[in-house]
Amino acid sequence: MYKSIICLLVMLTISSCSFIHKQTIEQGNTIKPDMASQLHTGMSEADVRNVMGNPVLINIFTPNQIAYVYTIQPGHGQFSEKRVICIFQRGRLKEIQS
């Protein structure tokens, strides 16, 4: 009797592992398509920050470049990443890389 109860409890415990909730993890700057479409060459760095927000990543080795990175890992889905890199020359936006 006790063996069958213990066996049943072990089986329930093992089978419940597949029903564990996995949380969605989002990191970085939220990048929406309308935000990136507002960017154009000739904008100042302040204008870019007004549109895109403050970047989460700042690379001190490339002071003329701002990188906006957004990653999402759904609980049961595939990892995805979006990047928008703004390159400046003389204080003005020269190039936008996606």
URQUIGI-V671300 format. One record per residue. N is the residue number from 1. PHI is phi in whole degrees, -180 to 180 (none if undefined). Layout:
BEGIN
n=N phi=PHI
n=N phi=PHI
END
This chain:
BEGIN
n=1 phi=none
n=2 phi=-67
n=3 phi=-64
n=4 phi=-69
n=5 phi=-67
n=6 phi=-64
n=7 phi=-62
n=8 phi=-64
n=9 phi=-64
n=10 phi=-64
n=11 phi=-64
n=12 phi=-65
n=13 phi=-65
n=14 phi=-67
n=15 phi=-72
n=16 phi=-75
n=17 phi=-63
n=18 phi=-76
n=19 phi=-102
n=20 phi=-68
n=21 phi=-77
n=22 phi=-108
n=23 phi=-81
n=24 phi=-77
n=25 phi=-115
n=26 phi=-116
n=27 phi=-140
n=28 phi=96
n=29 phi=-88
n=30 phi=-69
n=31 phi=-115
n=32 phi=-100
n=33 phi=-58
n=34 phi=-69
n=35 phi=-69
n=36 phi=-66
n=37 phi=-73
n=38 phi=-79
n=39 phi=-77
n=40 phi=-152
n=41 phi=-63
n=42 phi=97
n=43 phi=-71
n=44 phi=-80
n=45 phi=-64
n=46 phi=-65
n=47 phi=-64
n=48 phi=-64
n=49 phi=-67
n=50 phi=-66
n=51 phi=-79
n=52 phi=-95
n=53 phi=92
n=54 phi=-76
n=55 phi=-72
n=56 phi=-77
n=57 phi=-104
n=58 phi=-126
n=59 phi=-95
n=60 phi=-74
n=61 phi=-85
n=62 phi=-129
n=63 phi=-68
n=64 phi=-94
n=65 phi=-137
n=66 phi=-121
n=67 phi=-115
n=68 phi=-107
n=69 phi=-127
n=70 phi=-131
n=71 phi=-124
n=72 phi=-139
n=73 phi=-123
n=74 phi=-63
n=75 phi=-54
n=76 phi=-127
n=77 phi=-122
n=78 phi=-96
n=79 phi=-67
n=80 phi=-138
n=81 phi=-141
n=82 phi=-122
n=83 phi=-135
n=84 phi=-134
n=85 phi=-114
n=86 phi=-107
n=87 phi=-110
n=88 phi=-110
n=89 phi=-139
n=90 phi=57
n=91 phi=82
n=92 phi=-121
n=93 phi=-68
n=94 phi=-99
n=95 phi=-148
n=96 phi=-122
n=97 phi=-113
n=98 phi=-114
END
